[in-house]
Amino acid sequence: MIQYTQQEILSEELRIRERLRKCDDEGLRDVHDLAAHVASWTEKVHAAARADYTSSRAKDVRAASARGTRHPR
């Protein structure tokens, strides 16, 4: 879900940036700045979620290895 949100906000930020090239409006700049901020935030959240998932999987694999069993994929 986070990855989808990240992709959507990046697409929207690019669309707004393209509009800014045609029409340099202060309100549109503000919306673009907000979209860029949200895009940056979602990127960080996505990276943190991936790191948590990877850490969790590694912990499960280590536990299974310690028990002498294979970890299911």
Contact map, one row per residue, 1 for C-alpha under 8 A:
1111100000000000000000000000000000000000000000000000000000000000000000000
1111110000000000000000000000000000000000010011000000000000000000000000000
1111111000000000000000000000000000000000000001000000000000000000000000000
1111111100000000000000000000000000000000000000000000000000000000000000000
1111111110000000000000000000000000000000010000000000000000000000000000000
0111111111000000000000000000000000000010011001000000000000000000000000000
0011111111100000000000000000000000000000000000000000000000000000000000000
0001111111110000000000000000000000000000000000000000000000000000000000000
0000111111111000000000000000000000100110000000000000000000000000000000000
0000011111111100000000000000000000110010000000000000000000000000000000000
0000001111111110000000000000000000000000000000000000000000000000000000000
0000000111111111000000000000000000100000000000000000000000000000000000000
0000000011111111100000000000000100110010000000000000000000000000000000000
0000000001111111110000000000000000000000000000000000000000000000000000000
0000000000111111111000000000000000000000000000000000000000000000000000000
0000000000011111111100000001001100000000000000000000000000000000000000000
0000000000001111111110000000000100000000000000000000000000000000000000000
0000000000000111111111000000000000000000000000000000000000000000000000000
0000000000000011111111100000000000000000000000000000000000000000000000000
0000000000000001111111111001100000000000000000000000000000000000000000000
0000000000000000111111110000000000000000000000000000000000000000000000000
0000000000000000011111110000000000000000000000000000000000000000000000000
0000000000000000001111111000000000000000000000000000000000000000000000000
0000000000000000000111111101100000000000000000000000000000000000000000000
0000000000000000000100111111100000000000000000000000000000000000000000000
0000000000000000000000011111110000000000000000000000000000000000000000000
0000000000000000000000001111111000000000000000000000000000000000000000000
0000000000000001000100011111111100000000000000000000000000000000000000000
0000000000000000000100011111111110000000000000000000000000000000000000000
0000000000000000000000000111111111000000000000000000000000000000000000000
0000000000000001000000000011111111100000000000000000000000000000000000000
0000000000001001100000000001111111110000000000000000000000000000000000000
0000000000000000000000000000111111111000000000000000000000000000000000000
0000000000000000000000000000011111111100000000000000000000000000000000000
0000000011011000000000000000001111111110000000000000000000000000000000000
0000000001001000000000000000000111111111000000000000000000000000000000000
0000000000000000000000000000000011111111100000000000000000000000000000000
0000000010000000000000000000000001111111110000000000000000000000000000000
0000010011001000000000000000000000111111111000000000000000000000000000000
0000000000000000000000000000000000011111111100000000000000000000000000000
0000000000000000000000000000000000001111111110000000000000000000000000000
0100110000000000000000000000000000000111111111000000000000000000000000000
0000010000000000000000000000000000000011111111100000000000000000000000000
0000000000000000000000000000000000000001111111110000000000000000000000000
0100000000000000000000000000000000000000111111111000000000000000000000000
0110010000000000000000000000000000000000011111111100000000000000000000000
0000000000000000000000000000000000000000001111111110000000000000000000000
0000000000000000000000000000000000000000000111111111000000000000000000000
0000000000000000000000000000000000000000000011111111100000000000000000000
0000000000000000000000000000000000000000000001111111110000000000000000000
0000000000000000000000000000000000000000000000111111111000000000000000000
0000000000000000000000000000000000000000000000011111111100000000000000000
0000000000000000000000000000000000000000000000001111111110000000000000000
0000000000000000000000000000000000000000000000000111111111000000000000000
0000000000000000000000000000000000000000000000000011111111100000000000000
0000000000000000000000000000000000000000000000000001111111110000000000000
0000000000000000000000000000000000000000000000000000111111111000000000000
0000000000000000000000000000000000000000000000000000011111111100000000000
0000000000000000000000000000000000000000000000000000001111111110000000000
0000000000000000000000000000000000000000000000000000000111111111000000100
0000000000000000000000000000000000000000000000000000000011111111100001100
0000000000000000000000000000000000000000000000000000000001111111110000000
0000000000000000000000000000000000000000000000000000000000111111111000000
0000000000000000000000000000000000000000000000000000000000011111111111100
0000000000000000000000000000000000000000000000000000000000001111111111100
0000000000000000000000000000000000000000000000000000000000000111111110000
0000000000000000000000000000000000000000000000000000000000000011111110000
0000000000000000000000000000000000000000000000000000000000000001111111000
0000000000000000000000000000000000000000000000000000000000000001111111100
0000000000000000000000000000000000000000000000000000000000001001100111110
0000000000000000000000000000000000000000000000000000000000011001100011111
0000000000000000000000000000000000000000000000000000000000000000000001111
0000000000000000000000000000000000000000000000000000000000000000000000111
